[in-house]
Every structure is written in C-alpha cells, then in structure tokens.
Amino acid sequence: MEDVSSDATWRHRAVPYYSQWGSAAWVAPIVERGADPCDDPLWRASGFADADDYRFWAKRLCGLACLESALDYWGIAHAPRAQLLEAALRHGVYRMRDDGGVDGLIYRPFAAWVEAAFGVRVEVMTDEGIEASAARLDANTLAIVSVSAEIRYPERASASRGGHLILLHGRDDGGVWFHNPSGIAPYQSDAWLPYATVARFHARRGMALTRPR
C-alpha cells in the first residue's frame, strides 16, 4: 500500500508490527494475566535460546521492537532481536545496574549505534510535545516516542509519563497512528489516538528516525 499524505496528514502504510514478546496474541495474557512468556510457542523466534534471558529482556525491548519495525519497513537488513540486544549492550544503549535492574533504552548511545550500524539518521527529541514530534513524520521519517505503558488503556487515567516506547507512523489534524509493542487490541498495531489523549502519557521526548537517502 502507498503512503498517504496531505498538508496535515502523513501516514505510512504497511509498517510491520512487532510485539516485544514472541507474538502479538500473547501480549494480553502476559500483561493482564501474568502468563509465562515462554508458554508462547514463538518465544525463540527473536533469537533467544535461554528462557530466563528471554523472560528478563523481552519486557524491556520495546525500543528494539520499534527499531525492527522501521528497519524492515525500509528494507534494511538486521540481525535477530537477541543479537541486536547484544550489539546494543556493547554500545551502552542498555546498562546493567548493581541491583540487577537495567537503565535504558538510552537515546544518544542508541542514536550513535543505529547511525553507524544501519545508516539511519537519529535525532533525539527533548522537551517536545506530541504534535511537534508527529510533525516530523514525512516520506523518509518515523518517530519513536516515550509514553507510559498505560497507554494500552487510553480510557483510564494516567499515573505516570514515559518509561515505554511506541513507534509513530502517521499523523493528521487530530492525532497519531502508532504501533505499541506492548499494546492490546485495538490499541496495539495501526492504532490511532487524539493528541490530547497521547499527551496524558507522553514524556515529551523521543527520537526521529530518517532512512538513508
């Protein structure tokens, strides 16, 4: 399908969707009912061999899922997600803490790595509203923005902002289309929400990704 554009509207069509877990159908059982991610028959599809490694990392890899969507949309070859994670760790995109937790995804190391590895230009966006970030979308540009994972339930009040990443691939006068790697239908893939709703979850930061010319 072709992209759709006008002065106010830009929408990339057929951008691949990837859950941060093995398959999109397993997001709801995992986040709502505490299902074991490794009960999903596709958990090894992203390249993980060790179940505990997968359980630890899958819930943290929303940013890499967004990156995969962009790279595949643009036809840019890349390794499976587990190998992308290894490269990201080497480049300081994620940093292990002494308490066993993880800091990341860290934007500037991510930008440097992605530009060097894939030729994709990455512009870090700070203190920028969702409408301004969405306005960056054009024929060559997608955006990853920081929101609360609670955006999967947009009808509910937001207790926080940020901590989770989604991929913006369309905009119009009223709102944005996006993929949410931990979303639940109908707010999972090719979802649309008004700017005012997204703003309740949005941390006013993210990254614009522009494909090589």
C-alpha angles and dihedrals in degrees: 000000000000126000115259119223143171134148092285101022132065120165127171109211127214096014104168115249122219128183116217085236126060097276137009093236091063097057094086096048091048100045099032104034104023095244117176106259089219091063084075105096090217098056092111093052092091092059102262115139100179117069095210092051089052093048090050098046107031093073089052101048103082090121094053090048088055090048092051090052091053095044093048092046089055094043094244113153119234142164124262116281096262090057091045087055091052090052091045091052091050090053096048096251088131123026125198115228127216089245091060095257129116134240112209178278084288110195107213097047087046091052093049093047096047093047092050097041102039108014091242113143112228123197116192113224119207131180091000126141122236094252092055092048091048090051088065091069113108139140092300104028137080126171136222112205134186117243137152114273085235088081086090084078101042093169090066128080116265117240094186145009126230132002096115135067131223132180118241113208104160145027141183136172092288109036151319140288115222149162116236112200090204096033128128121219130300087027098043113082128013088001122165127207133169118258091244091056095047090048090063089064100029121109094202094245140091143112135278113219118204121188123231114273 
